[in-house]
Structures are given as structure tokens and as C-alpha cells.
């Protein structure tokens, strides 16, 4: 008489509610047998189980019939509740600050600023994520040398697929460029693009981050509205170039986020392509697109000028190679972006100290 023999006998005992054996129901607990005595613990879903007495009697009768003159003791206990699998943590619940890098006009360098800003923040020890929200013109995969990367997905306890962001240079990344073949166009209407944006935000395992940056598309469209309707945005960095056409569009971006229904704080202005300095004439500055347009915009909109970034060939070249210029933190360009990151951190800290948390915009 051993444990296997006892389990085989108990396998013939049925649980009336389901008709399955108590072995199949996982109701057989501890078993002790010494030749003269059998002690069996049966596990029931609840202490008031209506079939408890009947199952205990059937188990006792079956064991006595099989093993003859032995003392059979049936002990009943409540089956411990199985711990539910912990859902995969996804979304932005553990992100401290969400910062949108936006601008009204295309080609002003939003992606360049967002990418190098992310690198510089990470170099300062912050946990950083970057979401490429430019659905129709993603730049992040190339600028991070991750064009061949394919994000993995894992299922949570409810069977939902959770996206695992790509990690490069210490930064968590996600872009539609990882899901569309290089050179192919994402031919989606506005609602489809907005749906992808929501999925990237809500179904991605961002984890604990100090900063999650959004590289926004140009203009003031569906993606911008989707962002403020999906997450509480800490603040916005507006990128512009000095010429008046870009300044006019940047004003529209500032106005969008400052409207009564949206009300997202503007953290400051970044003026990109501020001047050009030839390598052979390091003391000269040539203002190809006008002078101090971003400075004037910051004053007019009563916000901070976070930085001025000159036209430097290495910034473009390093982005094309997938090695952002700010990675050379000791270089002149690296120091510029490090100062920009420092100014952003101060602006965020000031915003958090003086203003209440941003509320998500309610969909009407």
C-alpha cells in the first residue's frame, strides 16, 4: 500500500457537481499511509461545499473496500486560492514625466532634438523612453541604428499582447518604423493612426521611467489630440527655426496646447539651426535663417528659451549613422545638448513645483 495505490483508488471517486474524479479536480491533498492507517486530506473549494460529506464518505468507503482492515481518516480542508498570474505591467503608470517634443512645421529638427535630448537625459542618469509619434514619417529607428529591430510581444493574464520596447543606448524605444518595412509608406487614415498611437502608449511595457519623450509629427492634428486624450502630458517642448514662417507655425503649436480644453504647460522653446559656423572660421556665426526668432517667440509666449542649437554637419551625419551627436558628450555639440537637457530638467521641476498635475482631455 503506497501513495500511488491510494491515488488510483481515489481516482474512482467522483465530484458530483462536475462528474469528474476528485483527482482530476485537484482535490487530493496530503496522503500518509503506514500499513495500519491511511490519512488523506481532501481539498474543497469552500468550507460549505454541499458535496463535502458525500465525497468524504465515498472516499472512505473506496479505501476501506480496497485495503481491508485499515483505519481510514479523511480530513477536509478548503483548497488554497491559486494566485492569479500577475498581469504584465504596461502603459505609463510608472512614468514620472511625459514630455512632448512638438512644432508646427516639418523639417525644423524635432526628431533631432528629441533623440539627442533623450541621449543627454540618459547620460545624466535618468531612466528615459522615446516614443516616435510621427506615424507617417518615423525617424527614430534610423537615428538609433535599430532599423532591423523587431519588438517582441508577450501575453498578459488576460491574453492581451503587450509590446516590449526596443532598448538602445540605455533608452527604451518604440516607433511604427519597427512594424513597417523600410521604404514602405504607412497608408492610414487619421483614426487608424490614432489607434496605433493609443496602442503604443497603453499596450507597451514602459516600466519605471523618469522621462518618456514623444517625438511628435508636424502640425496640430489627430496624433496631438490623441496624446492629450490618452495620457496626462507633463509639458511640451516646442522646436522651431529662426525664420518667420517656422515661428508662425510654432505659435500655432503653442496655442494648441494652451487652449482651455487642453491646457498642457509649455516647458520652453528650442531654436534649432540658429546659426552656421564653418570649421575653418570657428569664431564666425552666419544666421542663414534669421536671427533670434526662437528667442523672440519665447518672450512673446511668456515661456523659457531652453536652448539654441546651431547648424553643425556632425549632427546630421551622426543621426544618419545611427549614433546621435550627443553621445560624444565631451564634444561641443554634446555639451550643447547636455545643457539643453539640464534646462529641460529645471523646467520640468519648476512646472511640477508650481502647477497641478495635467489632466487628460475628456473625449466629447
C-alpha positions in Angstrom: 0.0 0.0 0.0 1.7 3.2 -1.2 0.7 6.7 -2.2 0.2 5.7 -5.9 -2.1 2.9 -4.9 -4.2 5.2 -2.8 -4.4 7.9 -5.5 -5.5 5.2 -8.0 -8.4 4.2 -5.7 -9.4 7.8 -5.1 -9.4 8.3 -8.9 -12.7 6.4 -9.0 -14.4 8.8 -6.6 -16.4 11.5 -8.4 -17.2 15.1 -7.5 -20.9 15.3 -8.1 -21.0 18.9 -9.3 -18.8 18.2 -12.3 -18.8 14.4 -12.7 -15.1 14.4 -12.8 -12.9 12.4 -10.4 -11.6 14.1 -7.3 -8.1 13.6 -8.8 -9.0 15.5 -11.9 -10.5 18.2 -9.8 -7.2 18.6 -7.9 -8.9 17.8 -4.6 -6.5 15.2 -3.3 -4.1 16.8 -0.8 -1.6 15.1 1.6 -1.6 11.3 1.9 0.0 9.3 4.8 0.0 5.5 5.0 1.8 3.1 7.3 0.1 -0.2 6.7 -2.4 0.2 9.6 -3.7 3.6 9.0 -4.4 5.9 6.0 -4.7 9.6 6.4 -6.0 11.5 3.4 -6.6 15.2 3.1 -9.3 16.3 0.6 -9.4 19.9 -0.6 -12.8 21.6 -1.3 -13.5 24.9 -3.0 -15.2 26.2 0.2 -16.0 25.0 3.7 -19.7 24.9 3.0 -19.4 22.8 -0.1 -22.7 20.9 -0.4 -21.0 17.7 -1.6 -18.3 17.6 1.1 -20.0 14.9 3.2 -20.8 12.7 0.2 -17.3 12.9 -1.3 -15.7 12.2 2.1 -17.9 9.2 2.6 -17.3 7.8 -0.9 -13.5 8.2 -0.5 -13.6 6.5 2.9 -15.7 3.6 1.6 -13.5 3.1 -1.5 -10.3 3.0 0.5 -11.7 0.6 3.1 -13.1 -1.7 0.3 -9.7 -1.8 -1.3 -7.3 -2.1 1.6 -9.4 -4.1 4.1 -8.8 -3.8 7.8 -7.1 -0.4 8.0 -8.2 2.8 9.7 -9.1 5.4 7.2 -9.2 9.0 8.2 -10.5 11.6 5.8 -9.6 15.2 6.6 -11.2 18.0 4.7 -9.8 21.5 4.1 -10.6 24.5 2.0 -8.5 24.5 -1.2 -6.0 27.4 -1.1 -6.9 30.0 -3.7 -4.5 30.0 -6.6 -2.6 33.2 -7.0 -3.6 34.8 -10.3 -0.7 35.4 -12.6 0.4 39.0 -12.2 -0.5 41.0 -15.2 2.3 42.2 -17.3 2.7 45.9 -16.3 2.1 48.1 -19.3 1.3 51.6 -20.1 2.6 54.8 -18.5 1.6 54.2 -14.9 5.2 54.3 -13.7 6.4 57.2 -15.9 7.1 60.3 -13.8 7.2 62.9 -16.6 5.7 62.8 -20.1 7.2 65.4 -22.4 6.0 66.1 -26.0 8.6 67.5 -28.4 6.4 69.3 -30.9 6.5 72.0 -33.5 4.1 73.4 -36.1 6.3 73.0 -39.1 8.0 70.0 -40.6 11.8 70.0 -41.1 12.7 72.1 -38.1 14.5 69.2 -36.4 12.0 67.9 -33.8 13.4 64.4 -34.2 17.0 65.5 -33.9 16.2 67.4 -30.7 14.1 64.6 -29.3 16.7 61.9 -30.0 19.7 63.9 -28.7 17.7 65.2 -25.7 16.8 61.5 -24.8 20.5 60.6 -25.0 21.6 63.5 -22.9 19.0 62.8 -20.2 20.1 59.2 -20.1 23.7 60.3 -19.7 22.7 62.2 -16.6 21.4 59.0 -15.1 17.7 59.4 -15.8 15.6 56.4 -17.0 14.3 57.5 -20.4 11.9 56.3 -23.1 11.3 57.7 -26.5 8.1 57.1 -28.5 8.2 58.1 -32.2 4.8 59.5 -32.6 5.4 60.6 -36.2 3.3 57.8 -37.6 3.8 58.8 -41.3 7.5 59.8 -41.1 9.2 57.8 -38.4 12.9 58.8 -37.8 13.8 57.0 -34.6 14.8 53.6 -36.0 17.4 55.1 -38.3 18.7 57.6 -35.8 19.2 54.9 -33.2 20.6 52.3 -35.7 17.7 50.0 -35.0 16.1 49.7 -38.4 16.2 45.9 -38.4 14.8 45.6 -34.8 11.5 43.9 -34.3 9.8 44.5 -30.9 8.7 41.3 -29.1 5.2 40.8 -27.6 4.2 38.8 -24.6 0.7 38.0 -23.4 -0.6 39.2 -20.0 -3.0 37.3 -17.8 -6.0 38.4 -19.9 -4.4 37.3 -23.2 -3.6 40.8 -24.4 -0.4 41.2 -26.4 2.0 43.6 -24.6 4.7 45.2 -26.7 8.2 45.1 -25.4 10.1 48.3 -26.4 13.4 48.1 -28.2 16.4 49.2 -26.0 19.3 51.0 -27.5 21.9 53.3 -25.8 20.1 52.8 -22.5 16.8 54.2 -23.9 13.5 52.4 -24.4 12.2 53.0 -27.9 9.1 52.4 -29.9 8.2 53.5 -33.4 5.8 52.5 -36.2 9.0 52.2 -38.2 9.6 48.8 -36.4 6.4 47.5 -37.8 6.5 48.8 -41.4 9.1 47.6 -44.0 11.8 50.2 -44.6 10.9 52.4 -47.5 7.2 51.5 -47.3 4.5 54.1 -46.5 2.0 53.8 -43.7 -1.2 54.4 -45.6 -3.6 55.0 -42.8 -6.5 57.4 -42.2 -6.4 59.6 -39.1 -8.5 57.2 -36.9 -6.2 54.3 -37.7 -3.0 56.3 -36.9 -4.6 57.5 -33.7 -5.4 53.9 -32.8 -1.8 52.9 -33.3 -0.7 55.8 -31.1 -3.0 54.6 -28.3 -1.8 51.1 -28.6 1.9 52.2 -28.4 1.1 54.2 -25.2 -1.2 51.8 -23.4 0.0 48.3 -24.5 3.7 48.9 -24.2 5.7 47.8 -21.2 7.4 51.1 -20.5 8.1 50.3 -16.8 9.6 52.9 -14.5 10.8 55.9 -16.3 11.8 59.4 -15.3 11.1 60.8 -18.7 9.0 59.5 -21.6 9.6 61.8 -24.6 7.2 61.9 -27.6 8.7 62.8 -30.9 5.5 64.5 -32.4 4.6 64.9 -36.1 4.4 68.3 -37.6 1.2 70.3 -37.4 -1.7 70.2 -34.9 -3.7 67.1 -35.9 -5.1 63.8 -34.7 -2.0 62.5 -33.1 -1.6 65.6 -30.9 -5.3 65.2 -29.7 -4.9 61.5 -29.2 -1.8 62.1 -27.0 -3.6 64.6 -24.6 -6.7 62.4 -24.5 -4.7 59.2 -23.6 -2.1 60.4 -21.1 -1.5 63.4 -18.7 1.2 65.2 -20.5 3.6 66.9 -18.1 4.6 69.6 -20.7 5.6 70.4 -24.2 8.9 71.5 -25.8 8.3 73.4 -29.0 11.0 73.3 -31.6 11.4 76.0 -34.3 14.0 77.5 -36.6 14.6 81.3 -36.6 12.8 82.2 -39.8 9.4 83.8 -39.5 7.5 81.0 -41.4 8.6 78.5 -38.8 7.9 80.9 -35.9 4.3 81.4 -37.2 3.7 77.7 -37.2 5.4 77.3 -33.8 2.9 79.8 -32.4 0.1 77.6 -33.6 1.6 74.6 -31.7 1.9 76.7 -28.5 -1.7 77.9 -28.9 -3.0 74.3 -29.4 -1.6 73.1 -26.1 -2.6 76.3 -24.3 -6.3 76.1 -25.3 -8.7 75.9 -22.4 -9.8 72.4 -23.2 -6.2 71.0 -23.5 -4.2 73.2 -21.1 -0.8 71.5 -21.2 2.1 73.6 -19.9 4.7 74.8 -22.4 8.1 74.0 -20.9 10.0 76.1 -23.3 11.3 76.8 -26.8 14.2 75.2 -28.6 15.6 77.2 -31.5 17.3 74.8 -33.9 19.6 75.8 -36.8 20.2 79.1 -35.1 23.4 79.9 -37.0 26.2 78.3 -39.0 29.8 78.4 -38.1 32.3 77.0 -40.6 35.0 74.7 -39.2 37.7 77.0 -40.7 36.2 80.1 -39.1 35.2 79.0 -35.7 34.5 82.5 -34.4 32.1 83.4 -37.1 28.3 83.0 -37.0 26.2 83.1 -40.1 22.5 83.5 -39.5 21.2 81.7 -42.5 17.5 81.6 -41.4 17.3 84.9 -39.5 18.5 85.7 -36.0 16.9 85.0 -32.6 13.4 84.1 -33.9 13.1 81.5 -31.2 14.3 84.0 -28.6 11.6 86.4 -29.6 8.9 83.7 -29.7 9.8 82.6 -26.1 9.4 86.2 -24.9 6.2 86.7 -26.8 4.7 83.5 -25.5 6.0 84.1 -21.9 8.0 80.9 -21.7 11.6 79.8 -21.4 14.2 79.6 -24.2 15.6 76.2 -23.4 18.4 76.3 -25.9 19.8 77.4 -29.3 21.3 74.6 -31.5 23.5 75.7 -34.4 23.8 74.1 -37.8 26.5 71.5 -37.4 27.3 68.9 -40.1 28.2 66.3 -37.5 24.6 66.5 -36.0 23.2 65.4 -39.4 25.9 62.9 -40.1 25.7 61.2 -36.7 21.9 60.9 -37.0 22.2 59.3 -40.4 24.7 56.8 -39.0 22.5 55.9 -36.0 25.0 57.4 -33.5 23.4 60.7 -32.2 25.8 63.5 -31.8 25.1 63.9 -28.1 26.7 60.5 -27.5 30.0 62.4 -27.8 29.2 64.2 -24.5 32.7 65.8 -24.3 32.3 67.5 -27.8 30.9 71.0 -28.3 27.7 69.6 -29.7 27.5 67.1 -26.8 27.8 69.9 -24.3 25.1 71.9 -26.0 22.6 69.1 -25.8 23.7 68.3 -22.2 22.9 71.9 -21.3 19.6 71.6 -23.1 18.8 68.5 -21.1 19.7 70.3 -17.9 17.4 73.3 -18.8 14.6 70.8 -19.5 15.0 69.1 -16.2 14.9 72.5 -14.4 11.8 73.5 -16.4 10.0 70.2 -15.5 10.9 70.6 -11.8 9.6 74.2 -11.8 6.5 73.1 -13.6 5.8 70.2 -11.1 6.5 72.5 -8.1 4.2 75.3 -9.2 1.4 73.7 -11.2 -1.1 70.9 -10.5 -0.7 67.6 -12.5 -2.1 67.8 -16.0 -5.4 66.2 -16.6 -6.2 64.1 -19.6 -8.5 65.8 -22.0 -12.0 64.2 -21.9 -13.3 63.0 -25.2 -16.6 64.7 -26.2 
